[in-house]
């Protein structure tokens, strides 16, 4: 059966007996579940099918179920993201994806809500009482079809120029089941290969290619149709689901709301993780 997923948690579920090279732990806080999976070596990498690194999954009530932002979810995501961040230094945040395709727009829309502070320094920062701000740069580099440049090349070029301590990339992910769309966030220090979950793998964005640590943050917004059909039926379905070889992707009816709420939640969580020295009321008046 051909399974496409960006979630290490789902790969672990498909390999429940995998012990060598993989560590896993869970925490539950009310209706929020946090799973931490550590792929330690090549044995774990082969078993799970993901690069060596730590993968943290936050499972929560669907983002589309609540009219107001859930601060408990923001706190859970922010707290886990902080564990990946260096204590000091500039952070480059990159919102990956295409705003013209709704399920792929969560990265750029999240980037719109990130507070950019790299340009606020010295006397200006002191005069407005924000000299404790962490320097942050934000980009939404678009996609290869719009720019003619691989997203990874753009990020690597900017990183070479501004020398961040780390890069956070935010992207839409693919799950293998509909139940995880819009109610799951994955964070990882292993970087990302955009599009791999739907068979459109682009250039890797990782410490190896960028030169500094890369933290990947994403929300699953789509399921590959073949993966979904085979998961439900247990049979090979590619020829029936993809007529004439045309790949199909499944996304929820309320995808616009999912992207809007997801971007708001992620941007708030990232801002909180980055700007720990600014109280929240002040922080969110600046955005």
N, C-alpha and C positions, 0 to 999 in steps of 0.2 A: 504494500500500500504506500502510495506517495503522499507524505505528510509535509506540508510547508507551514512553518511557524517561526516567528522571531523570538518566541518566549522560551527561555531556558527551563522554566517551570513545566511547560508542556512537554518538552523533550524528556525531562526527568520523569514525568508521569508515564511516558511511553516506555521508559526503562526503569521500572521501580526497583529492580534487583541490583542496579548499578551501585556499587559501594567503593570499589577501588578508584582512587583519584577524584572522588566527588564527596563533598560534605554538604549537609543540608540541615537547616533548623527552621522552626516556625514560632511565631508569636501571634497571639490573638488579643486585640484590644477592642472590646465591644463588637461592632460589626465590621471591623477592619482586621484583615489577616496579613501578616508580613512573613514572607518566605525568603530565606537567604540561602543561596546555593553557591558553593565555591568549587570551581573546577580547578584542580590543583596541578595537573600534569597532563601529558599526552594520552595517558590511559583514560582519564576523565573526559578529555577533549574528544576522543574517538567515540566514547560511549554516549555522550550527550550531543555531540555534533556542534559544539560551540567553542570558541577560543578560550584558552586559560584565563581565568579571572573570576571576579565576584559578581553575582547577579542577584539583585534584590527585587522582589515582586510585591507590590502592595495591592491587595484585592479589597474592594470596597463596594458599597451600594452603587448602583448605576448613577452616573453623573446626570443623566436626564430625568431622574426621579424627583429631584429637589429643586425648588425655585430659587433657593438661596445657596450661597457658597458654604460648604461644610468645612468649618475650621479644623475639625478633627482630622479630616482627610489631608488638608493642607499641612497640618503639623506632622502627620505621619510621613508624608513624602519629603517634606523639608528636613526632618530629623534624619532620615536615611540618606538623603543626598549629602548632608553635611559630613557624613563619614567618609565620603570619597574626596572631599575638597582639601587642598593644602591650607595651612593656617593663614598664609599671607600670599600676596601677589595678585597680579592682574588675571582676570578670568575672561576668556572670550566665549560668548554664547552664540551659537549658530542655530537658527531655526530652519531645518531642512524641509523641502517639499514644494508643492506647486499650489498656489492660492486659487488657481483656476479649476482645480479638481478637488471638490469638497473633502473627500476622505483623506486627502494628502495635505490638507492645509493646516493641520494642527501645529506644525513646526513654525512656519512664518507667523501665524496668529499668536502663538505664545511669545515669539520674539518681540512682537509689537508691545507686549506688556512688561518687558524686562527693563528695569531702570539702568540706562547707560550712564556711567559716572567717570569714565577714563578722562574726559575733558574737563572735569570739575576738580580743581586741585589748588593748592597753595592758598593765597589770601582770599580767593573767591570762596573756597570751601569753608575756610574759617569764618568769614564774614556772615555766612548763612547758617553757621552752627553745624556743619556737616563734614568736619574734617576727619571724622572717623569712618567715612564711607570707604568701602572696598572698591578699587578701580575695576570697572566692568565695561567691556566693549560688546556690542551686539550687531549681528548681521543676519540677513535672510538672503542667502546666495542664489536662490532659485534652483532650477534643475537644468541638466545638460541640454534638453530640447529647447530651452529658452535662451541659454547663454553660449552654448557651444563649448563650455568648459566644464570638466568634471567638478562636482561640488567639493570633492576631496582636494583637488588642486587649488581651488580658491581658498579653502580654509588653511591649507599648508602654506600658501603664499602669504596670507595675512599673519599667520602665526610666526613666520620667519621675520616679518617686518616689525610686529609689535611685541613679540616675545612674551606671551602669556605664561602664567604658571601652569595653567590647565585650560582645556577646552571642554565646554558642555555642548553636546549636539542633541537637539530635540527633534524627534521624527515620529511619523505615524508608523505603526507596526502591524503585522499580520498575525492573527491567531489561527488555531485550527478548529475552534468552536465558537459559535455565536454568543454563548453565554459570557464570554470574557470581553466582548467589545464594549468599550466605554465604562468599564468598571475595574480596570487593571492598569497599573503603571509599572513598567520595568525600568530599573536603573542598573548600569553596569560600568565597570572600569576597563572593559575589554574592547571598547570602541564599537564601531558599527559598519556594516556593509549595506547601505541603503538599497531597498528593493528586493533583498534576498528572499523575504518571506512570500513574495508573489512572483518569483521567477524572473525578476528584472534587476539582477544584481549589478550594482555600480561599484566604483572603486572604493576600497577599504578606507575608512577614516579611523585611525588608531595612533597610538604612540609611535609605532613603527613608521608610519607614513607622514605624520604631522610633526614629530620630534618632541612633543610634550604629552603628558597623560591626557587621555580623552575619556570623558564620562558621557555615556549614552543614556538618554532619557526618552521614553516613548510610551504611547498609549495605543493599544490595538484598535483599529478602526475598520478593518476588513478581514474577510476570510476568503482564501482561494477556493473557488467553487468545486474543483476536483477534490481538494482536501476535505471539504465539508461533506460532499456526497459519499466519499469513501469512508469517512469517519462514521457516518450515519448508517451506511449499508454493509460495510465490511467487505465490499467488492470493488474491483478495479472499474472506474467509471470515466476515465479521461476521454475516450472517444465519444461517449454520449453527452458529457457535460460540455466539452469544448468542440462543437461541430466545426468542421473545416479548419481545425487547429486554432480557432480564435479563443484565447484565454478569457475566462470569465471570473469576475470578482464579486463577492456578496458583501453588502454593507447595510446597516439598519435604515429603516424608513426615516428615523429621526436623526439622521447623520448631521444635519446642520446644527441642531441643538447640542449634539454630542461634541462636535468640534468646538463650538462656542464655549460650552461649560468646561470642556477639557483644557482648552487654552487658558481660560481664566484661572482654573485650579493650578495648572502647572506654572504659569507665570507668577502667581502669588507664592507658591512653594519655593520656586527658584530664587525669587527676590528675598524671601525670608532667610533662606540658607546662605545667600551671599552677603546680605547686609545685617548681620547679627548685632551690630553695634548701634543700630537705629531702631527706635521703638516703632511698632507696626503702624500706629496711627500716623506718625510723621512719614514713614516710608511710603504709605499708600496715597498720601497727598501729593507726593512728588511725581507719580506716574501719570 
